[in-house]
Amino acid sequence: MQLIATHKKPILQVKELMKQFGGNRAVDGATFDVEKGSITGLIGPNGAGKTTCFNCIAGALSPNNGNVIFDEYDITGLPPYRIFDRALIRTFQIPQELTQMSVLENLMLARGGQDGERLWQAWLHPNKIAIQENDLQESALEILELVDLYKHAHETASSLSGGQRKLLELARALMGQPRMILLDEPSAGVNPTLARKLSEHIEMIRDKLGITFLLISHDMDIIERLCDKVIVMTSGHVLIEGSANEVFSNTEVQEAYLGSQYR
């Protein structure tokens, strides 16, 4: 069920973003806002610049021009770890789990700022470290329960199915205590049943925890089911934005997807 637009203040603002590779402008003046507490879709044909735009927002790439404002703070060009520290976290189309570690361990490693990371703290304050680790494990188990992976907590990540790995990727992002998550193709390679389950989890997390989502997807069923607003990119810029119905019925959008340059 989609939220009714309330004109909330944007949590993310992308302004005239440009990223060039040689003579190719992969992102060419992209401008859009994402409202706090929303689920916003970013769609477009292959080569439209969606993933490059994501990479510029998340710090994997530094844009040539433009600005990325998150929670009224200019994060343009900051390295990924600093953007992560500001509670803007991304997932990847291909899950990045540590396959030989348990599902639980994957989550526990995702939480930064642990005192146990400093050797001298472990020597001088072992009791404090033990308490912190117990709290961390409890948080990880709560998140695993939230995404229906609790029963797999002590299995290796490599034993999970493709859909379960997508859920693990989402759970790892949640361990970073995000205010906003960038989801890259969350349903890619997942069967329709698990894709629906994943979308239900995204909606539930938004409603329960108030986390904002911006997601790239080629699955129009997911986009239509989940998104409060849809942003369409083509040739590196924003073509149109609006509700799913408005976007899908737009002739320019239909041409961008079906026109000869994308066949």
C-alpha positions, -999 to 999 in steps of 0.1 A, spaced: 0 0 0 15 33 -10 18 63 13 -1 94 6 23 122 -3 28 146 27 55 169 13 80 159 39 114 175 39 138 155 17 164 134 35 184 131 2 189 158 -24 208 151 -57 216 184 -75 229 186 -111 250 155 -106 275 147 -133 300 119 -137 321 116 -168 343 87 -180 364 100 -208 340 115 -234 310 96 -219 287 114 -194 272 84 -175 254 109 -153 245 142 -169 229 167 -146 207 143 -126 185 162 -100 160 146 -77 149 145 -40 140 115 -18 115 122 10 122 110 45 104 78 53 96 70 17 104 41 -6 115 57 -39 123 38 -70 150 47 -95 144 31 -129 155 34 -165 168 13 -194 203 -2 -193 229 25 -196 207 52 -182 232 60 -154 213 46 -124 242 26 -109 267 53 -115 244 77 -98 242 53 -68 279 50 -67 283 88 -66 258 90 -38 274 62 -18 310 75 -23 323 47 -45 328 73 -72 335 111 -69 313 131 -93 328 157 -117 301 182 -108 270 186 -87 261 179 -51 247 152 -29 231 165 3 221 139 29 202 151 60 212 187 52 249 178 50 269 179 18 284 144 14 296 150 -22 329 131 -28 332 118 8 347 82 10 322 54 16 332 48 52 324 84 61 290 82 43 283 49 61 291 67 94 264 93 86 239 64 84 235 63 46 242 26 36 240 8 3 236 -28 -7 249 -45 -38 232 -63 -67 256 -92 -60 256 -98 -22 289 -92 -5 286 -116 24 316 -134 39 307 -169 27 328 -190 52 315 -171 83 282 -178 99 251 -157 91 253 -143 127 290 -134 124 283 -116 91 259 -93 109 281 -88 140 310 -76 118 288 -51 101 285 -29 132 313 -4 133 329 14 163 333 -17 185 358 -14 213 370 -49 207 385 -37 174 413 -21 195 437 -46 209 445 -26 240 409 -23 249 405 -61 248 435 -64 272 425 -37 296 387 -41 296 378 -77 288 345 -76 308 334 -44 290 342 -61 256 323 -92 266 292 -72 276 294 -52 243 297 -84 223 267 -99 240 246 -68 233 258 -69 197 248 -105 193 214 -98 207 209 -70 182 220 -92 154 196 -120 164 167 -95 166 175 -83 130 178 -119 118 143 -126 133 130 -94 115 141 -108 81 132 -144 88 168 -157 89 169 -164 127 169 -202 122 199 -199 99 220 -178 124 247 -204 129 249 -217 93 276 -205 70 265 -177 46 275 -199 17 247 -223 26 220 -197 19 199 -196 -12 201 -166 -35 170 -150 -20 182 -156 15 215 -139 6 196 -109 -5 179 -109 29 213 -112 46 225 -82 26 196 -62 39 201 -75 74 238 -64 73 227 -30 62 203 -28 91 232 -36 115 248 -3 105 218 15 121 209 34 89 186 63 84 185 55 47 194 24 26 203 24 -11 191 -9 -26 207 -21 -58 184 -46 -76 171 -63 -45 150 -88 -64 175 -97 -92 181 -134 -95 154 -142 -69 123 -163 -76 90 -145 -75 80 -160 -41 111 -148 -24 110 -115 -43 75 -108 -29 88 -118 6 117 -94 2 95 -65 -8 72 -72 22 103 -70 45 114 -37 29 79 -22 35 77 -35 70 112 -21 79 102 13 65 69 12 85 84 -2 117 118 15 118 112 46 97 141 39 74 141 56 40 148 35 9 160 44 -26 160 13 -48 171 5 -83 151 -23 -99 141 -37 -133 113 -55 -117 83 -33 -124 60 -54 -102 83 -46 -72 84 -9 -82 46 -7 -86 40 -26 -53 65 -7 -31 73 27 -43 57 60 -32 75 78 -60 93 66 -91 122 85 -107 130 76 -143 165 82 -157 176 81 -193 209 91 -209 222 102 -175 195 126 -166 161 125 -149 133 121 -175 103 122 -152 92 115 -116 58 107 -101 36 78 -90 41 44 -106 9 49 -126 19 83 -138 53 71 -148 43 38 -165 16 56 -186 40 83 -198 48 80 -235 84 94 -231 91 66 -205 77 40 -229 99 54 -257 130 54 -234 125 17 -226 113 6 -261 130 31 -284 155 19 -310 185 31 -291 178 6 -263 167 -24 -284 
